[in-house]
Amino acid sequence: MAAAIERGAISAAAEMGSELAVVSRRAADASTEDVLSASGYAFCAPENLASTSGAMLEFFHRTYYDAFDEDEEEHEPFSAGD
């Protein structure tokens, strides 16, 4: 699933005449630093009984609040979907 999203993103960027650097991480290996250094995000996870995977939920719980610095006014927007 992740490889298909990566191929699609690279293909779409090429069609727009842009280069795209993709960094893939498993949820357990991704850090707050990865979230803060990215200029865009594509999340994928298997759906299980109308919920996302436990690993993905753990990633969001582990990184969400650390991604916001009270002194900063600007934050990168992100969203997730199954």
C-alpha positions as CSV (number, residue, x, y, z in Angstrom):
1,M,0.0,0.0,0.0
2,A,2.8,2.5,0.9
3,A,4.8,1.7,-2.2
4,A,1.7,2.4,-4.4
5,I,1.2,5.8,-2.7
6,E,4.9,6.6,-3.1
7,R,4.8,5.7,-6.8
8,G,1.6,7.8,-7.3
9,A,3.1,10.8,-5.6
10,I,6.3,10.6,-7.6
11,S,4.3,10.2,-10.8
12,A,2.0,13.2,-10.0
13,A,5.0,15.4,-9.2
14,A,6.7,14.4,-12.5
15,E,3.5,15.3,-14.4
16,M,3.6,18.7,-12.8
17,G,7.3,19.1,-13.7
18,S,8.4,18.9,-10.1
19,E,10.9,16.6,-8.3
20,L,9.8,14.9,-5.2
21,A,11.9,13.3,-2.5
22,V,10.0,10.6,-0.6
23,V,11.0,9.4,2.8
24,S,9.1,6.4,4.0
25,R,8.9,5.3,7.6
26,R,6.9,2.7,9.5
27,A,4.8,4.2,12.2
28,A,7.0,2.7,14.9
29,D,10.1,4.2,13.3
30,A,8.8,7.7,12.6
31,S,9.6,10.5,15.0
32,T,8.5,14.0,15.9
33,E,11.6,15.3,14.0
34,D,10.3,13.5,10.9
35,V,7.0,15.2,11.2
36,L,8.5,18.6,11.7
37,S,11.1,18.3,8.9
38,A,8.6,17.2,6.2
39,S,6.9,19.6,3.8
40,G,4.0,17.1,3.2
41,Y,2.6,13.9,4.4
42,A,0.9,10.8,3.1
43,F,-0.3,8.3,5.8
44,C,-1.5,4.9,5.0
45,A,-2.7,2.1,7.3
46,P,-5.0,-0.9,7.1
47,E,-8.5,-0.3,8.3
48,N,-9.6,-2.7,11.1
49,L,-13.3,-2.6,12.2
50,A,-13.7,1.1,11.1
51,S,-10.5,2.2,12.9
52,T,-6.9,2.7,11.9
53,S,-4.1,0.3,13.1
54,G,-2.8,0.4,16.6
55,A,0.6,1.3,15.3
56,M,-0.7,4.3,13.5
57,L,-2.7,5.5,16.5
58,E,0.4,5.1,18.7
59,F,2.4,7.2,16.2
60,F,-0.2,10.0,16.4
61,H,-0.4,9.8,20.2
62,R,3.4,9.8,20.5
63,T,4.1,12.7,18.1
64,Y,1.1,15.0,18.1
65,Y,1.7,17.3,21.0
66,D,5.4,17.4,20.6
67,A,4.9,18.7,17.0
68,F,3.6,22.0,18.4
69,D,5.9,24.5,20.0
70,E,4.1,27.1,22.0
71,D,6.5,29.8,20.9
72,E,6.0,29.1,17.2
73,E,3.1,30.8,15.3
74,E,3.3,28.7,12.1
75,H,2.8,24.9,11.9
76,E,2.8,22.5,8.9
77,P,-0.8,21.2,8.4
78,F,-1.3,17.5,8.2
79,S,-4.2,15.0,8.0
80,A,-4.6,11.3,7.9
81,G,-7.0,8.8,6.3
82,D,-7.4,5.1,5.9
